[in-house]
Every structure is written in C-alpha cells, then in structure tokens.
Amino acid sequence: MKKVEDYITAIPDFPEEGIIFRDITTVFQDAEGFQLAIDELQKLVESVDCDVIVGAESRGFLFGAPVAYNLKKPFVLVRKKGKLPRETVSQKYDLEYGTAEVEMHIDSIKPGQKVVIVDDLIATGGTVEAAAKLVEKLGGEVVKMVFLLELAGLEGRKKLAKYDVDSVVVYEGK
C-alpha cells in the first residue's frame, strides 16, 4: 500500500543548489494520492473536538476544505491582504526578506469556537502562526494544527510550540 510520501516528488537543487524541493502537485495529479492525503489529514483531526476548520491561502484551501466537508464543519479562509471583500482582521508576519500580511473576515470565528488549522506545509511556521493569531484575535481557540508535510530542518515547530502540531509526512532537512 502506498504512503503519501510516495506521491510527493523530490526536485533536487530547486529553487537553488543544495535545496530539495518537495513538490506536492503530484499528490493532486493522482486521484489515489489526493484521496490518501485528505484521509491522512482527516485522521489527525477526526477525534479533535472542534467547531471550525481554517485553511491558509492557498494550498491550505485545497486540503482544508475537503477535510471540513467530510467532518461536516464550516470552513474559513485565511487570505493574503486585500483579497477578502468584507470587513477583516489582519495580522502581519515576518518573511525571510520583509513582511507579509494575512486576513480573515471579522465574523468568521465566534468567541469560544475551537479551531483546527490545516495547511500543506510547515516550514518556518510564520504563516500559520499569523493565522492562529487571527483566530485568537476573534476569540477562538486553536486546538490543533495539521500539515501534509513538514520540513523539520526549518524548525517551524519551535515557533508553534504552544500549539498541538501534527504532520502526515516529516522530512528532516530544509
């Protein structure tokens, strides 16, 4: 039986020499691979008491929405600044060179709601930490964060140490 990592393609020396890029587009291109990825993510959250699933732009949408659908939970988007049409709350975060900002509709999380955040990748943890801060600004509680894959060498877990973090596939390097 295949595992999720069997559907992930390793691209050496991309985007620069010495980096192994983990391409997940090959997971989506294979119906069994995509189904397996959703099933494995869902296993990480199906026993968690939660009210809402949140997905971070953009691949978090692709993994989070099917999980929310299967668990019969609402799905909330975290988007890049300026992409949501109604009143939002925003959170800046640091990038390797500069900053970025993400937003969530101000009415998307109700005070006291328990939230699971789903994304494709945990690298440095900056984007998902910003998503968690948005949830908390609106009075929600992040009860779990799940990722399809984790680049452990970038130490994103350290940044997210106060959260329950789980990944389907963990690569030791960067």
Salt bridges, closest charged atoms under 4 A:
GLU5 OE2 - LYS3 NZ 3.77
GLU40 OE2 - LYS43 NZ 3.01
ASP49 OD2 - LYS114 NZ 2.84
GLU57 OE1 - ARG79 NE 2.94
GLU101 OE2 - LYS81 NZ 3.91
GLU103 OE2 - LYS81 NZ 3.53
ASP107 OD2 - ARG86 NH1 2.97
ASP120 OD2 - ARG59 NE 2.50
GLU136 OE1 - LYS162 NZ 3.97
GLU150 OE2 - ARG157 NE 2.85
GLU155 OE2 - LYS158 NZ 3.50
ASP164 OD1 - LYS144 NZ 3.32
ASP166 OD2 - LYS144 NZ 3.33
